[in-house]
Amino acid sequence: MGGIDDLKGKASDALDSDKGEKASDAALDKGGDAASKATGGKHDDAIDKGTQQADSKLGRE
């Protein structure tokens, strides 16, 4: 299982970089926008809360 642990470490290192932070923020924003569009904006508060929680788990800020 060393290969999976190595991959996990590399992914973690990538997310901890500035480039990774920007990429994760962009992906979360894009996903949030898609969810908002799909729900007609009816659940924007919940979507925003979810994306903020995800960003706190993935990102540095």
C-alpha positions as CSV (number, residue, x, y, z in Angstrom):
1,M,0.0,0.0,0.0
2,G,3.0,2.3,-0.1
3,G,1.9,3.5,-3.5
4,I,-1.4,4.8,-2.2
5,D,0.3,6.4,0.8
6,D,2.8,8.1,-1.6
7,L,-0.1,9.3,-3.8
8,K,-2.0,10.6,-0.8
9,G,1.1,12.5,0.4
10,K,1.7,14.1,-3.0
11,A,-2.0,15.1,-3.2
12,S,-1.7,16.7,0.2
13,D,1.5,18.5,-0.7
14,A,-0.2,19.8,-3.8
15,L,-3.1,21.2,-1.9
16,D,-0.8,22.8,0.6
17,S,0.8,24.9,-2.2
18,D,-0.4,28.3,-3.4
19,K,-1.2,26.7,-6.8
20,G,-3.1,23.9,-5.1
21,E,-5.0,26.4,-3.0
22,K,-6.1,28.4,-6.0
23,A,-7.1,25.2,-7.9
24,S,-9.2,23.9,-5.0
25,D,-10.8,27.3,-4.6
26,A,-11.6,27.4,-8.3
27,A,-13.0,23.9,-8.3
28,L,-15.2,24.6,-5.2
29,D,-16.5,27.9,-6.7
30,K,-17.3,26.1,-10.0
31,G,-19.1,23.3,-8.2
32,G,-21.0,25.8,-6.1
33,D,-22.0,27.8,-9.1
34,A,-23.2,24.7,-10.9
35,A,-25.2,23.6,-7.8
36,S,-26.8,27.1,-7.5
37,K,-27.7,27.1,-11.2
38,A,-29.2,23.5,-10.9
39,T,-31.4,24.6,-7.9
40,G,-32.3,27.9,-9.3
41,G,-30.6,29.7,-6.5
42,K,-33.1,28.3,-3.9
43,H,-30.3,26.7,-1.8
44,D,-27.5,29.2,-2.1
45,D,-27.0,29.6,1.6
46,A,-26.6,25.8,2.1
47,I,-24.3,25.6,-1.0
48,D,-22.2,28.5,0.3
49,K,-21.9,26.8,3.7
50,G,-20.9,23.5,2.1
51,T,-18.3,25.0,-0.1
52,Q,-16.8,27.0,2.8
53,Q,-16.7,23.8,4.9
54,A,-15.0,21.9,2.1
55,D,-12.5,24.7,1.6
56,S,-11.6,24.7,5.3
57,K,-10.9,20.9,5.1
58,L,-9.0,21.1,1.8
59,G,-7.4,24.5,1.8
60,R,-5.1,26.6,3.9
61,E,-7.4,29.7,4.3
